[in-house]
Amino acid sequence: MFLQTLVTGLSIGGIYALMAVGYSLVFSVLNFSNFAHGAVIMLGAYMGLGLVSKLHAGLGLVVAGSMMGAGLLAVANEKLAYSLLRHRKAPSLYLMISAMGCAVFLENLVYATIGSRFYAYPEFFSRQTVPLFGGATVSLLDLGAFALSLVSIGGLHLFLTRTRTGVAIRAGVSDMTMCSLMGVNLDRLISVVFLLAGLFGGIAGVFLGIKYLVYPTMGWVTNKAYIAAVIGGLGSLPGALVGGLVLGVLETFVSTYVSSVMRDVFSFGLLIALLVCLPNGLFGRDASEKV
């Protein structure tokens, strides 16, 4: 029972980690929480569903199409909602308010155009389970989601450490002004950051839709991903991975051994306790003001 609960928690945590990476990427560069990321994930799920229902695409094409659609949507969101505020040197609070407005706008746009119905993805994965040691089993869906999460985040780590654009992003995290003085085009750099966040949001949206259902308010599930990002430390990619896995495991244990009703109470209670006791998270850096 313990091992089975642990395996289930890790599979859910992998999806949380994919969503948390988007929050951490944007926060690391622009120092604000992009609450419109949940709406991008929701629309990514709808894009994948459209590819399945209209083109009868396979899982690979669905994931790729959802990634590209969500990535371009995230870039458009930045250009239309955040770019002008950035150029006017607006405080981070204004960006957060704009992000919340975008989330509400996109959610209601789906209500007005697609409707409020719940949709289900076809069964890409068979109901077959893979046996593990100790009598535990894992479904092919959970195994695929967890494996893809690790591969995607590992690929992002290689991109950030082995490419010129990745090095520029890391430099921008440390000091955007100095990065600009060294000849880096900040608008292009920020577009790349939002594109990466959207790509991960597209993957998460597809697997959320396959595991559960697709509906206009499914983006609010990303509140859990935000908690995961805070646990790991906003702005830290390793923290997003660890935070997602930790939250997924803890929630599953609470649901199994305490009560499923207490799961959300536990998650948000953990967020409050962490902000009080460890505001920078497990891997976050001290964001002291530079003079």
SEDREN-719795 format. One line per 10 residues: number of its first residue (from 0); their letters; for each residue z, y, x of C-alpha. Coordinates in Angstrom, 1 decimal, decimal comma, padded with zeros to 4 digits. Layout:
NUM) A) Z/Y/X ~ ...
//
This chain:
0) MFLQTLVTGL) 000,0/000,0/000,0 ~ 000,9/002,4/002,8 ~ -002,2/001,7/004,8 ~ -004,5/002,0/001,7 ~ -002,9/005,3/000,8 ~ -003,5/006,5/004,3 ~ -007,2/005,5/004,3 ~ -007,7/007,2/000,9 ~ -006,0/010,4/002,2 ~ -008,2/010,5/005,3
10) SIGGIYALMA) -011,4/010,2/003,3 ~ -010,3/013,1/001,0 ~ -009,1/015,1/004,0 ~ -012,6/014,8/005,6 ~ -014,1/016,7/002,7 ~ -011,3/019,3/002,9 ~ -012,1/019,7/006,5 ~ -015,8/020,3/005,8 ~ -014,9/023,1/003,4 ~ -012,2/024,5/005,7
20) VGYSLVFSVL) -014,7/024,9/008,5 ~ -016,6/027,5/006,5 ~ -013,4/029,6/005,9 ~ -012,4/029,4/009,6 ~ -015,9/030,3/010,9 ~ -016,0/033,5/008,9 ~ -012,4/034,4/009,5 ~ -012,7/033,9/013,3 ~ -015,5/036,5/013,5 ~ -014,8/039,0/010,7
30) NFSNFAHGAV) -011,1/038,5/010,2 ~ -011,2/038,2/006,4 ~ -011,0/035,3/004,0 ~ -014,4/034,6/002,3 ~ -013,3/033,6/-001,1 ~ -016,9/033,4/-002,2 ~ -017,3/030,2/-000,1 ~ -016,2/028,1/-003,0 ~ -019,0/029,4/-005,2 ~ -021,5/028,6/-002,4
40) IMLGAYMGLG) -020,1/025,0/-002,3 ~ -020,5/024,8/-006,1 ~ -024,1/026,0/-006,0 ~ -024,8/023,6/-003,1 ~ -023,7/020,8/-005,4 ~ -026,0/022,0/-008,1 ~ -028,9/022,3/-005,7 ~ -028,4/018,7/-004,6 ~ -028,2/017,6/-008,2 ~ -031,5/019,4/-008,9
50) LVSKLHAGLG) -033,2/017,5/-006,1 ~ -032,0/014,3/-007,6 ~ -032,9/015,0/-011,2 ~ -036,2/016,7/-010,6 ~ -037,6/015,1/-007,5 ~ -035,6/011,8/-007,5 ~ -034,8/012,5/-003,8 ~ -032,7/010,1/-001,7 ~ -029,3/011,0/-000,3 ~ -030,6/012,2/003,0
60) LVVAGSMMGA) -033,0/014,7/001,4 ~ -030,3/015,7/-001,1 ~ -027,9/016,5/001,7 ~ -030,5/018,3/003,8 ~ -031,8/020,4/000,8 ~ -028,3/021,3/-000,3 ~ -027,3/022,3/003,2 ~ -030,4/024,6/003,6 ~ -030,0/026,1/000,1 ~ -026,3/026,8/000,5
70) GLLAVANEKL) -026,8/028,2/004,0 ~ -029,5/030,7/002,9 ~ -027,3/031,6/-000,1 ~ -024,3/032,3/002,2 ~ -026,5/034,5/004,4 ~ -027,8/036,4/001,3 ~ -024,2/036,8/000,2 ~ -023,3/038,4/003,5 ~ -026,3/040,8/003,5 ~ -025,8/041,9/-000,1
80) AYSLLRHRKA) -022,0/042,0/-000,4 ~ -020,5/042,5/003,1 ~ -023,0/044,0/005,4 ~ -022,8/047,6/004,1 ~ -019,0/047,4/004,1 ~ -019,0/046,2/007,7 ~ -021,3/049,0/008,8 ~ -018,9/051,5/007,2 ~ -016,0/050,0/009,0 ~ -014,3/049,1/005,8
90) PSLYLMISAM) -010,9/047,4/006,0 ~ -010,7/043,6/005,6 ~ -009,1/044,0/002,2 ~ -012,3/045,5/000,8 ~ -014,3/042,6/002,1 ~ -011,9/040,1/000,4 ~ -012,2/042,0/-002,9 ~ -016,0/041,9/-002,6 ~ -015,8/038,2/-001,9 ~ -013,7/037,6/-005,0
100) GCAVFLENLV) -016,2/039,6/-007,0 ~ -019,1/037,5/-005,7 ~ -017,3/034,3/-006,6 ~ -016,7/035,4/-010,2 ~ -020,3/036,7/-010,4 ~ -021,9/033,4/-009,1 ~ -019,7/031,3/-011,3 ~ -020,6/033,2/-014,5 ~ -024,2/033,2/-013,5 ~ -024,1/029,4/-013,6
110) YATIGSRFYA) -022,4/029,6/-017,0 ~ -025,2/031,9/-018,3 ~ -028,1/029,9/-016,9 ~ -027,1/026,3/-016,6 ~ -024,2/026,0/-019,0 ~ -020,7/024,6/-018,8 ~ -021,5/020,9/-019,0 ~ -020,2/018,4/-016,5 ~ -022,9/016,6/-014,6 ~ -022,7/013,4/-012,5
120) YPEFFSRQTV) -024,7/012,4/-009,5 ~ -026,3/009,0/-009,5 ~ -024,5/006,2/-007,6 ~ -025,9/006,6/-004,1 ~ -023,2/004,3/-002,7 ~ -022,6/000,8/-004,1 ~ -019,2/-000,1/-005,3 ~ -018,8/-002,4/-002,4 ~ -015,8/-001,9/-000,2 ~ -015,3/-002,4/003,5
130) PLFGGATVSL) -012,2/-004,5/004,3 ~ -009,8/-003,1/006,9 ~ -006,8/-004,7/008,6 ~ -003,6/-005,1/006,7 ~ -005,4/-005,8/003,4 ~ -006,6/-002,2/003,0 ~ -010,2/-001,4/001,9 ~ -012,3/001,7/001,9 ~ -015,3/002,4/-000,3 ~ -018,7/003,1/001,2
140) LDLGAFALSL) -018,6/006,6/-000,3 ~ -015,3/007,5/001,3 ~ -016,4/005,9/004,6 ~ -019,6/007,9/004,6 ~ -017,9/011,2/003,7 ~ -015,4/010,7/006,5 ~ -017,9/009,7/009,1 ~ -020,3/012,6/008,2 ~ -017,4/015,0/008,4 ~ -016,5/013,9/011,9
150) VSIGGLHLFL) -020,2/013,9/013,0 ~ -020,9/017,3/011,5 ~ -017,8/019,0/013,0 ~ -018,5/017,3/016,4 ~ -022,1/018,7/016,3 ~ -020,7/022,1/015,5 ~ -018,4/021,9/018,5 ~ -021,3/021,0/020,7 ~ -023,4/023,9/019,3 ~ -020,6/026,4/020,0
160) TRTRTGVAIR) -020,0/025,2/023,5 ~ -023,4/024,2/024,8 ~ -025,8/026,8/023,4 ~ -026,3/030,5/024,1 ~ -025,8/031,4/020,4 ~ -022,6/029,4/020,3 ~ -021,3/031,1/023,4 ~ -022,1/034,5/021,8 ~ -020,2/033,5/018,6 ~ -017,2/032,5/020,8
170) AGVSDMTMCS) -017,5/035,8/022,6 ~ -017,6/037,7/019,3 ~ -014,4/035,9/018,2 ~ -012,6/037,4/021,2 ~ -014,0/040,9/021,1 ~ -016,9/042,0/018,8 ~ -017,2/045,4/020,4 ~ -017,5/044,1/023,9 ~ -020,0/041,4/022,6 ~ -022,1/044,2/021,2
180) LMGVNLDRLI) -022,0/046,2/024,4 ~ -023,3/043,1/026,3 ~ -026,5/043,3/024,2 ~ -025,7/040,8/021,4 ~ -027,2/041,6/018,0 ~ -024,1/041,5/015,8 ~ -026,0/041,4/012,5 ~ -027,9/038,4/013,6 ~ -024,8/036,8/015,0 ~ -022,9/037,2/011,8
190) SVVFLLAGLF) -025,9/035,8/009,8 ~ -025,8/032,7/012,0 ~ -022,0/032,3/011,3 ~ -022,6/032,5/007,5 ~ -025,5/030,1/007,8 ~ -023,3/027,6/009,6 ~ -020,6/028,1/007,0 ~ -023,1/027,5/004,2 ~ -024,5/024,4/005,9 ~ -021,1/022,8/005,9
200) GGIAGVFLGI) -020,5/024,0/002,3 ~ -023,7/022,3/001,2 ~ -022,5/018,9/002,7 ~ -019,1/019,3/001,0 ~ -020,7/020,2/-002,3 ~ -022,8/017,1/-002,4 ~ -020,0/014,8/-001,6 ~ -017,6/016,5/-004,0 ~ -020,3/016,1/-006,7 ~ -020,8/012,4/-005,9
210) KYLVYPTMGW) -017,0/011,7/-005,7 ~ -016,1/013,7/-008,8 ~ -018,4/015,8/-011,1 ~ -020,5/019,0/-010,9 ~ -019,4/021,9/-013,0 ~ -019,2/025,7/-012,7 ~ -015,5/026,0/-011,7 ~ -015,6/023,2/-009,1 ~ -015,6/025,8/-006,4 ~ -011,9/026,5/-007,1
220) VTNKAYIAAV) -011,2/023,1/-005,5 ~ -011,8/024,9/-002,2 ~ -008,4/026,5/-002,7 ~ -007,2/023,3/-001,1 ~ -009,6/023,8/001,8 ~ -008,2/027,2/002,3 ~ -004,7/025,7/002,5 ~ -006,1/023,2/005,0 ~ -007,5/026,1/007,1 ~ -004,2/027,9/007,0
230) IGGLGSLPGA) -002,4/024,7/008,1 ~ -004,6/024,3/011,1 ~ -004,8/028,0/011,8 ~ -007,4/030,3/010,3 ~ -010,2/030,8/012,8 ~ -009,6/027,5/014,6 ~ -012,2/024,8/014,2 ~ -010,0/022,0/015,5 ~ -007,3/023,4/013,2 ~ -009,7/023,1/010,2
240) LVGGLVLGVL) -010,3/019,5/011,0 ~ -006,7/018,6/011,6 ~ -005,5/020,7/008,6 ~ -008,0/019,1/006,2 ~ -006,9/015,6/007,3 ~ -003,2/016,4/007,2 ~ -003,5/018,0/003,7 ~ -005,6/015,1/002,3 ~ -003,1/012,5/003,6 ~ 000,0/014,4/002,4
250) ETFVSTYVSS) -001,5/015,0/-001,1 ~ -002,4/011,3/-001,4 ~ 001,1/010,2/-000,5 ~ 002,6/012,6/-002,9 ~ 000,3/011,4/-005,7 ~ 001,0/007,8/-004,9 ~ 004,8/007,8/-004,2 ~ 006,0/010,8/-006,2 ~ 003,7/012,0/-009,0 ~ 000,1/013,1/-009,3
260) VMRDVFSFGL) 001,4/016,1/-011,4 ~ 003,3/017,3/-008,3 ~ 000,3/017,2/-006,0 ~ -000,8/020,8/-006,5 ~ 002,8/022,0/-006,6 ~ 003,3/020,4/-003,2 ~ 000,1/021,8/-001,7 ~ 000,8/025,4/-002,7 ~ 004,5/025,1/-001,8 ~ 003,4/023,9/001,6
270) LIALLVCLPN) 001,2/026,9/002,0 ~ 004,1/029,3/001,2 ~ 006,5/027,5/003,6 ~ 003,9/027,5/006,3 ~ 003,1/031,2/005,9 ~ 006,8/032,0/006,2 ~ 007,7/029,6/009,1 ~ 004,4/029,3/011,0 ~ 002,0/032,1/009,9 ~ -000,6/031,3/012,6
280) GLFGRDASEK) -000,8/027,6/011,7 ~ -000,9/024,7/014,1 ~ -003,7/025,9/016,3 ~ -004,0/029,6/015,3 ~ -003,8/032,4/017,8 ~ -001,5/035,4/017,6 ~ -003,7/038,1/016,1 ~ -001,8/041,1/017,6 ~ -003,6/044,4/017,5 ~ -005,5/045,3/020,6
290) V) -005,2/048,9/021,9
//
